[in-house]
């Protein structure tokens, strides 16, 4: 069984829980996910099965889109709604939509972030959350991320009881973006404490929420020997790549992973999807160290 399962991960499950269940349902060990979602975050989790595990890295590198909620008024140790409150700034004067939108726009482009202590980033061989659980502080590495779009998608709502102000947002971002930290940093830009109060991943690489199925639906398909129907073809991951269609003679050379002359294939000047009879054979690109040559980046 080969292909990519666009799974809708429910809240309360780890990404590994999903991989474990998919392995059992599909009766195969060769299964891997393409980027961790926190247990309390639901949404699109592409899972690679069989030969499709070769593209786990490509999906991990792909851009993501999230929808969630930011709440101003207090911050937490985990930067989301599930951690202990560490600081408060009661909202007495409401921020206008103009103020909010202007500050959000300022985050578009390349940004730097300090990963939250409750994250899987490793420092000196230990994950940050291990230090956090032990009550230890450690210097965290500064990381770069790219925000392609960051916008408000609902009217701000004020809660007079908790003295908080919240609104829904959507963010399109590169891999490695901490949306929790983005929420906290937006609060800092507005001069108040903040946290991410809810998050859903609605797109990961080529897969949108509408493409997804749940574990319950997969179970039903598996019971009827129709699980393969849920798997999407690997070449969806490369749909934005340049494409060439090979002749029979060329196919033999490409399928064997030969080093080729760029003069012979001038159309390959960037990573290119190579097809033979509508089947993806390989991804070829310029040789990283030998000018004028081409080499396979990935073979299928």
C-alpha positions as CSV (number, residue, x, y, z in Angstrom):
1,X,0.0,0.0,0.0
2,X,1.6,3.3,-1.1
3,X,0.4,6.9,-1.0
4,X,-0.3,9.9,1.2
5,X,-3.2,9.8,3.7
6,X,-4.5,13.3,4.4
7,X,-5.6,12.7,7.9
8,X,-7.7,15.0,10.0
9,X,-6.1,14.8,13.4
10,X,-8.5,15.1,16.3
11,X,-7.7,17.0,19.5
12,X,-6.2,14.9,22.4
13,X,-4.1,12.8,20.1
14,X,-0.3,13.0,19.5
15,X,0.9,12.8,15.9
16,X,2.6,9.5,16.8
17,X,-0.8,8.2,18.1
18,X,-2.1,8.8,14.6
19,X,0.8,7.0,13.0
20,X,0.4,4.0,15.3
21,X,-3.3,3.7,14.5
22,X,-2.8,4.1,10.8
23,X,-0.1,1.3,10.9
24,X,-2.7,-1.0,12.6
25,X,-5.5,-0.1,10.3
26,X,-3.5,-0.5,7.1
27,X,-1.5,-3.5,8.4
28,X,1.8,-2.0,7.4
29,X,4.9,-0.7,9.3
30,X,6.2,1.8,6.7
31,X,4.2,4.8,7.9
32,X,5.4,8.3,8.8
33,X,3.9,11.7,9.5
34,X,5.0,14.9,7.9
35,X,5.2,17.4,10.8
36,X,4.1,17.2,14.4
37,X,0.9,18.7,15.6
38,X,0.5,19.4,19.4
39,X,-2.1,17.1,21.1
40,X,-4.5,20.0,21.6
41,X,-4.2,21.2,18.0
42,X,-6.5,19.6,15.4
43,X,-6.2,19.7,11.7
44,X,-4.4,18.4,8.5
45,X,-1.8,15.8,9.2
46,X,-0.5,14.2,6.0
47,X,0.7,10.6,6.7
48,X,3.0,8.9,4.2
49,X,2.5,5.1,3.6
50,X,4.9,2.7,1.9
51,X,7.0,4.3,-0.9
52,X,5.4,7.6,-0.1
53,X,7.6,7.8,3.1
54,X,10.3,9.1,0.7
55,X,8.5,12.4,0.6
56,X,8.1,12.9,4.3
57,X,10.9,15.5,4.3
58,X,9.3,17.4,1.3
59,X,6.0,17.6,3.2
60,X,7.8,18.7,6.4
61,X,9.4,21.5,4.4
62,X,6.1,22.6,2.8
63,X,4.3,25.7,3.9
64,X,1.3,25.5,6.3
65,X,-1.9,27.5,6.9
66,X,-3.4,27.7,10.4
67,X,-6.6,29.2,11.8
68,X,-6.8,30.0,15.4
69,X,-7.6,32.5,18.2
70,X,-5.5,35.0,20.0
71,X,-6.5,36.2,23.4
72,X,-5.1,39.4,25.0
73,X,-5.0,39.8,28.7
74,X,-2.8,37.1,30.1
75,X,0.1,34.8,29.1
76,X,0.8,31.2,30.1
77,X,3.9,29.1,30.5
78,X,3.0,27.1,27.4
79,X,2.0,30.1,25.3
80,X,-1.4,28.5,24.7
81,X,-4.7,28.0,26.7
82,X,-3.5,24.8,28.4
83,X,-0.6,26.2,30.5
84,X,-0.4,27.9,33.9
85,X,-1.0,31.6,33.8
86,X,2.2,33.5,34.4
87,X,1.4,37.1,33.8
88,X,-1.7,39.3,33.4
89,X,-2.5,42.7,31.9
90,X,-6.3,43.2,32.2
91,X,-7.7,44.8,29.1
92,X,-9.4,48.0,30.2
93,X,-9.3,49.9,26.9
94,X,-10.2,47.9,23.8
95,X,-7.9,47.8,20.9
96,X,-9.4,48.9,17.6
97,X,-9.5,46.6,14.5
98,X,-7.2,49.2,12.9
99,X,-4.6,48.9,15.6
100,X,-4.8,45.1,15.6
101,X,-4.6,44.8,11.8
102,X,-1.6,47.2,11.5
103,X,0.4,45.2,14.1
104,X,-0.5,41.9,12.5
105,X,0.7,43.2,9.1
106,X,4.0,44.1,10.7
107,X,4.8,40.4,11.2
108,X,4.6,39.5,7.5
109,X,8.0,38.6,6.0
110,X,11.0,37.0,7.6
111,X,10.8,37.1,11.4
112,X,12.9,35.8,14.3
113,X,11.4,33.7,17.1
114,X,12.5,32.3,20.4
115,X,10.9,28.8,20.7
116,X,8.7,28.3,23.7
117,X,10.1,26.3,26.6
118,X,7.3,23.8,26.1
119,X,8.6,22.7,22.6
120,X,10.5,19.8,21.1
121,X,13.6,21.9,20.2
122,X,16.8,20.3,21.4
123,X,19.4,22.2,23.5
124,X,22.5,20.3,24.6
125,X,20.8,17.0,23.7
126,X,17.6,17.6,25.7
127,X,14.3,18.8,24.5
128,X,13.2,22.2,25.8
129,X,10.0,20.7,27.4
130,X,12.2,18.4,29.4
131,X,14.0,21.4,30.9
132,X,10.6,23.1,31.5
133,X,9.1,20.1,33.3
134,X,12.2,20.0,35.5
135,X,11.7,23.7,36.3
136,X,15.1,24.5,34.7
137,X,15.7,27.6,32.5
138,X,18.0,27.3,29.5
139,X,19.1,29.7,26.8
140,X,17.0,29.1,23.8
141,X,18.2,29.4,20.2
142,X,16.8,32.2,18.0
143,X,15.1,30.8,14.9
144,X,14.0,32.4,11.6
145,X,10.6,31.8,10.0
146,X,8.7,33.4,7.2
147,X,5.1,34.7,7.5
148,X,3.4,34.9,4.1
149,X,0.1,36.2,5.4
150,X,-1.3,37.0,8.9
151,X,-4.8,38.4,9.1
152,X,-7.8,38.7,11.4
153,X,-10.8,36.7,10.3
154,X,-13.4,37.7,12.9
155,X,-14.4,40.7,14.9
156,X,-12.6,41.1,18.2
157,X,-14.7,40.0,21.2
158,X,-14.4,41.5,24.7
159,X,-15.0,39.5,27.9
160,X,-15.7,41.9,30.7
161,X,-15.6,39.2,33.3
162,X,-12.0,38.1,32.5
163,X,-11.0,41.4,31.0
164,X,-9.7,39.8,27.8
165,X,-10.0,40.6,24.1
166,X,-10.0,37.8,21.5
167,X,-10.3,37.3,17.8
168,X,-9.9,34.6,15.2
169,X,-6.9,34.7,12.8
170,X,-5.4,32.9,9.8
171,X,-1.7,32.6,9.2
172,X,0.2,31.2,6.2
173,X,3.8,30.4,7.2
174,X,6.9,28.4,6.6
175,X,8.0,25.3,8.4
176,X,9.4,25.9,11.9
177,X,7.0,28.7,12.7
178,X,5.7,28.7,16.3
179,X,2.2,30.1,16.0
180,X,1.9,30.2,19.8
181,X,5.0,32.5,19.9
182,X,3.6,34.6,17.1
183,X,0.5,35.2,19.2
184,X,2.6,36.1,22.3
185,X,4.8,38.4,20.2
186,X,1.7,40.1,18.7
187,X,0.6,40.8,22.3
188,X,4.0,42.3,23.1
189,X,3.7,44.5,20.0
190,X,0.4,45.8,21.3
191,X,1.9,46.2,24.8
192,X,0.0,43.5,26.6
193,X,0.2,39.9,27.7
194,X,-1.3,37.4,25.2
195,X,-1.5,33.7,24.3
196,X,-2.9,31.5,21.6
197,X,-6.2,30.3,22.8
198,X,-7.0,27.8,20.0
199,X,-5.4,26.4,16.8
200,X,-6.3,24.3,13.8
201,X,-4.1,23.5,10.8
202,X,-6.2,23.9,7.7
203,X,-3.5,23.2,5.1
204,X,-0.2,21.4,4.9
205,X,1.6,21.4,1.6
206,X,-0.9,20.4,-1.1
207,X,-3.5,19.1,1.3
208,X,-6.4,21.2,2.6
209,X,-9.0,20.3,5.3
210,X,-11.5,19.4,2.6
211,X,-9.2,16.6,1.4
212,X,-8.9,14.9,4.8
213,X,-10.6,11.9,6.4
214,X,-10.8,10.9,10.1
215,X,-9.4,7.8,11.7
216,X,-13.0,6.6,12.1
217,X,-13.6,7.0,8.3
218,X,-10.3,5.2,7.6
219,X,-11.3,2.4,9.9
220,X,-14.6,2.0,8.0
221,X,-12.7,1.8,4.6
222,X,-10.2,-0.7,6.0
223,X,-13.1,-2.9,7.2
224,X,-14.3,-3.0,3.6
225,X,-10.9,-3.5,2.1
226,X,-11.1,0.0,0.5
227,X,-8.4,1.8,2.5
228,X,-6.3,2.3,-0.7
229,X,-9.0,4.7,-1.8
230,X,-8.1,7.1,0.9
231,X,-4.4,7.4,-0.2
232,X,-3.4,10.2,-2.5
233,X,-0.6,9.9,-5.1
234,X,2.9,11.0,-4.2
235,X,3.2,13.3,-7.2
236,X,0.7,15.7,-5.6
237,X,3.7,16.9,-3.5
238,X,5.5,18.0,-6.6
239,X,2.6,19.5,-8.5
240,X,4.3,22.9,-8.5
241,X,7.6,21.6,-9.8
242,X,8.6,21.9,-13.5
243,X,7.7,18.6,-15.3
244,X,9.3,16.7,-18.2
245,X,7.9,13.6,-20.0
246,X,10.5,11.1,-20.9
247,X,10.9,9.0,-24.1
248,X,11.5,5.3,-23.7
249,X,15.2,5.7,-24.2
250,X,15.4,8.5,-21.6
251,X,13.3,6.6,-19.2
252,X,16.0,3.8,-18.8
253,X,18.6,6.4,-17.9
254,X,16.4,8.3,-15.5
255,X,15.0,5.3,-13.7
256,X,18.6,4.0,-13.1
257,X,19.6,7.4,-11.5
258,X,22.3,8.2,-14.1
259,X,24.4,11.4,-13.8
260,X,23.3,13.3,-16.9
261,X,24.6,16.3,-18.9
262,X,22.6,19.5,-18.5
263,X,23.4,20.4,-22.1
264,X,21.4,17.4,-23.1
265,X,18.4,18.4,-20.9
266,X,18.5,22.2,-20.7
267,X,14.9,22.2,-19.5
268,X,16.1,20.9,-16.1
269,X,17.6,24.0,-14.4
270,X,15.8,23.4,-11.1
271,X,14.3,20.4,-9.3
272,X,12.1,18.8,-11.9
273,X,9.5,16.0,-11.8
274,X,10.3,13.4,-14.5
275,X,7.5,11.3,-15.8
276,X,7.2,8.3,-18.1
277,X,3.7,7.3,-19.3
278,X,2.1,9.5,-16.6
279,X,4.1,7.8,-13.8
280,X,6.5,9.8,-11.6
281,X,9.9,8.3,-12.0
282,X,12.3,10.7,-10.3
283,X,13.1,14.2,-9.3
284,X,16.2,15.5,-11.0
285,X,18.1,18.7,-10.5
286,X,21.5,20.4,-11.1
287,X,24.4,18.6,-9.5
288,X,25.4,20.5,-6.3
289,X,29.2,20.3,-6.9
290,X,29.7,19.4,-10.6
291,X,28.7,22.3,-12.9
292,X,26.9,21.2,-16.1
293,X,25.7,17.9,-14.7
294,X,22.3,16.7,-13.4
295,X,21.7,14.2,-10.7
296,X,18.7,12.5,-9.1
297,X,17.3,14.2,-6.0
298,X,14.7,11.5,-5.3
299,X,13.9,8.2,-7.0
300,X,10.5,6.5,-7.0
